[in-house]
């Protein structure tokens, strides 16, 4: 049986092609360790933990998610007791979301799963290389506005 051939050098020379392949691999590894709902829970709970109380629109902008998707996620998280909705004291027409203690505990568990995925995905890199890659990717992403998923 023949060995699978490497992709052509012209493709391997494209950062966009490599990033796409890494993204596909990362998505597969994430799916193996975290259910689809857990991935969206992690994103929303992490945003609330880091940024504090936010409206659904602010969460959507922060994560590059459509408002309708954020609403579905928030409704489910609220039903599960992981977030609470309260009226914005500065704008009575707006509601803000905050993580509950149960949401914070759920976030900690999800973060452990996400770290396992990162460890598996980046196993070929040492700690300094992982941080360098993260910083470079952050720089690329910062140069482009967030897009709804």
N, C-alpha and C positions, 0 to 999 in steps of 0.2 A: 504494500500500500504506500502511495506517495505522501510525502510531507506537505502540509498546506504551505503555499508560497506566501511570502511577505507581500504586503501591498506595494504597489509601485513606488519608487523613490519620490516621484513627483507628488504623490499624495502624502507620503510621510513627511515631506518638506513643508506642508501646509499646516500651520498651527490650528486653523479652523477645522481641518479634517481630524487632526489628533484630538482636539478638544471634543469634537463630536463623538469620537470613539470612546474617549474617557467618560464622557457624559452617559453614553449607552451602558458602559460597564458599571459605572456608579449607580445608575438607575436599576440595573439588574441586581446588584449586590444589596441595594437598599430594599428592593422588593422582597428579597430573600429574608431580610431581617426585620422589616417593618411593613405592616399592612398599609394600604393606600390611605386610609383614614388617619393612621398614626403619623404619616408624613405631613399631612395638612395640619393636624393637631400640633405637631412639633413647631411648624413655621409660625402659626398664630400664637401659641403659648410663648415661644421664644421672643416674638416681637413685643408682646405685653410685658414679659419679664424684663426685657432690656430697656424698652422705651416708656413703660408705664401705661396708664390708662389711655386708650386710643379709640377713636370712632372706627366703624367698619371701613369707611372711605380711607382713613389714614392707614389702616392695616393693608388695604388693597394697594395703595400707592407704595407703601414700604416694601411689600412682598412681590409687587408686580402681578397681583391677582385681580381678576374681575370682581366687581362689587357683589354680583349675584353669587359667585362662588364663596366669597367671604361670608355672605349672609347665611348660606347653607352650613358652612363650617361653624360659624358662631352659634347658630340655632342648636346644632347638635351638641356643641361643647356646653352650652347653657343647660340643655336638657340633662346632660351628664353631670352637672354640678361643677364643671371645670372652669367656667367663667361666669361673671355676673354682669348684667347690663344695668347701668344707672344713668339718670339724667345728668347731662353736662351742666354744672353749676353756672357756667358762663353763657350757655346757649340752651335754653329749655327745649328747643326743637330737636336737639341732638342727643343721642345716647352714646355713652362711652362704655367700653368693655374693659374689665379687669380680671386678672386671674384670681381664682379662689385658692385657698390652701391645697385643696385637692388637685387643682390645675397645676400648681407649682410642683407638687409631688409627681404628677404625671409627666411633667416636663423633665424632671430629673431622670426618670426611667427612660424616656424617649432619647434623652441626650446620651445615655449610656449605649443605647442601640446605635445611635448615629456615630458615636466614637468607634464602635466595633466595625462598622462599615468603612469608616475612614482608614482604620488600621489595616483592614484587608485590602482596600483599594490602593493604598499608598505603601504597601509593604516593601516595595523596592527602594523607597526613599528613607534616608535617615531623618532625624528630627529637624535639623537645620534645612535640609532640602524641602521637607514638607512645608515649613514656614515660608521659605523663599517662593515656592510654588503658590501658596495661598496669597502671598503679597502681590505676586505678579498677576494672578487671576483677578484679585481685587482691583488692581490698577486698570486692567482691561475693562472690567465691568463698570468701573466708575466713569469711564470715558463715554459710556453709552447709557441713555436713559432707560429706566426699568420699563419693560414691556409686559402687558397682561399676558398671562399664560394661556 
